[in-house]
Amino acid sequence: MPNLAVELPQHVSQQVTHLGDGFAVLANLSHRQTPRQGVLIDRARPQEGRGNGQARQLTVVQACYRLQSRAGGKRLDDLATGDGLLWALRFDNGVGKPAESADLAAGGYQWFWAHFALADIRARSFMRRIAALPEAARELLESDETRLQLHHENGWSFGVLPDLERDLNGTILGPGRLRFAMNEQLLITARHHPLRIIDDVRRQAHMGAKFAAPSDAFAGLIEHFAEVMEVRLEAMSSEIDEIEDRVLGGSVKADAIALGPLRRELAGARREFSGLRTAFHRSGQGREGRRPGGPLSGPIAELAPIIEDADREAANLQDRGRLLHEELDTLISGATNQTMRALTVISTLLIPPTLIVGAFGMNVPGIPFEHSRLGFGIAAGICLIVVLAAYQLLRRLDLLP
C-alpha cells in the first residue's frame, strides 16, 4: 500500500484521524495560516509511540480532495491500493506482517490474509481475478446475504460469520456480517461496514499473536466473538439481577421500562449463537451437494462446544428476562386493579348524592323544600346520610381497598 501525499493550497488545515481497517477520517476543518508543503500519510504502518488500535491524529494541510501517490498521478478515486484492499497480512512461522496486494502473487509466505471493503467496486474486481476461488465462494463474498452459513468445496471453506458493526469511534452499533473464503494458504475476508471482531483480531496479529494457518485465524474470530458476547452477557446478567432485586423490593415502573431493551438485546444474541450453531451443524452434514471437509473440519469440532455454551447462557438469561417480565406484568396488573377498585368505591359513594342533588335541582313545580330556607341543609343532610349508609354497606361486604 503506497504512501499518500496531499496536494496543498494555502490557509487550510484539518485533522486526519487514522482508525482500524485503514480508514483515514477527515474532520475539524478550519481556516488558519498553514505551511504550503504536503504531509505524507502512511496508512500501512502504525505511528511510533502509539498503541495498536489507538486513534492517531496528524495535522495536515488540505484544500482539495486530490491525493497523489509517491509515483504520482492518481486521483482520489484511484488512491490506496487500487484494488479495494483495506489491509493485508502475510504470515511466516505464524507471525503476521503488513503486506500489499502485490505480495499475494509474489508468494514466499506461509499463508496470506486479505481484507476487503465490499463498498469498493475494485474489491469485487480483484476477487474475480483469483482463479482458484470457487464460483460459489465468489458469489457469496459479493452478495448481501446475512444468514450465517458455512460451506466447503474443492478444498475451500467459505461462508458468513457473525461480527459487530461499529462506528468510527469504536461504539458498537449492532450485529454485523463478515464474509470469508479460505483454503490452506489464503484467507479472504470482506465486509460492507466497519466491524469490531475482525479489527480486534488484526490488532492481535500486529501485537505478535501467532496464527499458523487460516483455520487458526478463523478460530480466533469465532473465539473472540464468543468472548466479547460473553462479557456482554455477564453485564446483562448483572442488570437483570439488579432489576429483580428492585422488583422484589416493590419498585415496578422504572424496571418495566429498563427490562425491554435488555430482552431485545438478549434475543439478538440468541439469534446469533443459534444461527452459528445451525451453520456448523449444516456444514458437517454437507448440505446442498457440498461434501463436508476443507481446512475447517477440525476447528469446527473444537469451536462447537464454545458456541453451544454461550448459546445456553444466552438462553438462560432470556428465560430469566421472560419470567421477570411476567412478574412485572403481574405486579403492574395488581397495581392497576387496586386503582380501579379505589375508583369504583369512590363512584359508588358519589352516585347516590348525585341522584339526590339532581332530583332537587329539577326546574319543575312541587320540588320539596322549594321555598324553605332550610332546603339546602336538608338536601345536604340527606346526601350525607346516603353516603354513610353506602360506606357501611361496602365495608360490611369487604369491598373497600
Stockholm file with secondary structure:
# STOCKHOLM 1.0

chainA/1-401         MPNLAVELPQHVSQQVTHLGDGFAVLANLSHRQTPRQGVLIDRARPQEGRGNGQARQLTVVQACYRLQSRAGGKRLDDLATGDGLLWALRFDNGVGKPAESADLAAGGYQWFWAHFALADIRARSFMRRIAALPEAARELLESDETRLQLHHENGWSFGVLPDLERDLNGTILGPGRLRFAMNEQLLITARHHPLRIIDDVRRQAHMGAKFAAPSDAFAGLIEHFAEVMEVRLEAMSSEIDEIEDRVLGGSVKADAIALGPLRRELAGARREFSGLRTAFHRSGQGREGRRPGGPLSGPIAELAPIIEDADREAANLQDRGRLLHEELDTLISGATNQTMRALTVISTLLIPPTLIVGAFGMNVPGIPFEHSRLGFGIAAGICLIVVLAAYQLLRRLDLLP
#=GR chainA/1-401 SS CCCEEECCCSSCEEEEEECGGGCEEEEEEECCCCCSSCCCBCSSSCCTTCCTTSCEEEEECCSSSCEEETTCCCCGGGCTTSSCEEEEEEEETTEEEECCHHHHHHCCSSEEEEEEETTSHHHHHHHHTCTTSCHHHHHHHHSCCCSCEEEEETTEEEEEEEEEEECTTCCEEEEEEEEEEECSSEEEEEESSCBSHHHHHHHHHHTTCCCSSHHHHHHHHHHHHHHHHHHHHHHHHHHHHHHHHHHHTTCCHHHHHHHHHHHHHHHHHHHHHHHHHHHHHHHHHTGGGCCSCSTTHHHHHHHHHHHHHHHHHHHHHHHHHHHHHHHHHHHHHHHHHHHHHHHHHHHHHHHHHHHHHHHHTCCSTTCTTSSCTTHHHHHHHHHHHHHHHHHHHHHHTTCCC
#=GC SS_cons         CCCEEECCCSSCEEEEEECGGGCEEEEEEECCCCCSSCCCBCSSSCCTTCCTTSCEEEEECCSSSCEEETTCCCCGGGCTTSSCEEEEEEEETTEEEECCHHHHHHCCSSEEEEEEETTSHHHHHHHHTCTTSCHHHHHHHHSCCCSCEEEEETTEEEEEEEEEEECTTCCEEEEEEEEEEECSSEEEEEESSCBSHHHHHHHHHHTTCCCSSHHHHHHHHHHHHHHHHHHHHHHHHHHHHHHHHHHHTTCCHHHHHHHHHHHHHHHHHHHHHHHHHHHHHHHHHTGGGCCSCSTTHHHHHHHHHHHHHHHHHHHHHHHHHHHHHHHHHHHHHHHHHHHHHHHHHHHHHHHHHHHHHHHHTCCSTTCTTSSCTTHHHHHHHHHHHHHHHHHHHHHHTTCCC
//
